[in-house]
Amino acid sequence: MHVSVVGLGRLGLAFAASVANAGVQVSGIDIDSQRVAAVNDQVAPSQEPKLSEYMTNAGNRLQATTD
């Protein structure tokens, strides 16, 4: 299964990381290139409980792009 999430703000990124952490391939789309780069580097761009942990556990199941 593959899920796409449009908008990687506080809600979108938390959802994307949670789904990817559960084993699903997730593509995140956002217009903010710095946020996209942070997500692809597995660095949480905002402080949310367990977000960094979920992003790290998701590995390359969580990918972000501006396209």
C-alpha positions as CSV (number, residue, x, y, z in Angstrom):
1,M,0.0,0.0,0.0
2,H,1.1,3.6,-0.7
3,V,-0.3,6.7,0.9
4,S,0.2,10.3,-0.2
5,V,-0.1,13.2,2.2
6,V,-0.5,16.7,0.9
7,G,0.8,19.3,3.4
8,L,3.5,18.4,5.9
9,G,2.5,20.8,8.6
10,R,2.0,19.8,12.2
11,L,-1.0,17.5,11.4
12,G,0.1,16.2,8.0
13,L,3.6,15.3,9.1
14,A,2.4,13.6,12.3
15,F,-0.1,11.5,10.3
16,A,2.5,10.7,7.6
17,A,5.1,9.6,10.2
18,S,2.6,7.5,12.1
19,V,1.5,5.7,9.0
20,A,5.0,5.1,7.8
21,N,6.0,3.9,11.3
22,A,3.2,1.3,10.9
23,G,4.9,-0.1,7.8
24,V,3.2,1.8,5.0
25,Q,5.1,3.6,2.2
26,V,4.2,7.3,2.5
27,S,4.9,10.2,0.1
28,G,4.6,13.6,1.6
29,I,4.1,16.7,-0.5
30,D,4.7,20.3,0.7
31,I,5.6,23.6,-0.9
32,D,8.2,24.4,1.8
33,S,11.6,23.1,0.5
34,Q,13.3,23.4,3.9
35,R,10.6,21.2,5.5
36,V,10.9,18.7,2.7
37,A,14.6,18.5,3.2
38,A,14.3,18.1,6.9
39,V,11.8,15.2,6.5
40,N,14.1,13.5,4.0
41,D,16.9,13.9,6.4
42,Q,14.7,12.3,9.1
43,V,14.9,15.5,11.2
44,A,11.6,16.6,12.8
45,P,11.0,20.3,11.8
46,S,8.6,20.8,14.7
47,Q,8.3,19.5,18.3
48,E,5.6,16.9,18.6
49,P,5.6,13.9,21.0
50,K,7.3,10.8,19.4
51,L,7.6,12.5,16.0
52,S,11.4,12.1,15.8
53,E,11.1,8.5,17.0
54,Y,8.4,7.7,14.4
55,M,10.4,9.4,11.6
56,T,13.5,7.5,12.5
57,N,11.6,4.2,12.7
58,A,9.9,4.8,9.4
59,G,13.3,5.1,7.6
60,N,12.9,5.4,3.9
61,R,9.2,4.5,4.0
62,L,8.7,8.2,4.5
63,Q,9.7,10.4,1.6
64,A,8.9,14.0,0.9
65,T,8.9,16.2,-2.2
66,T,7.8,19.6,-3.4
67,D,6.4,18.1,-6.7
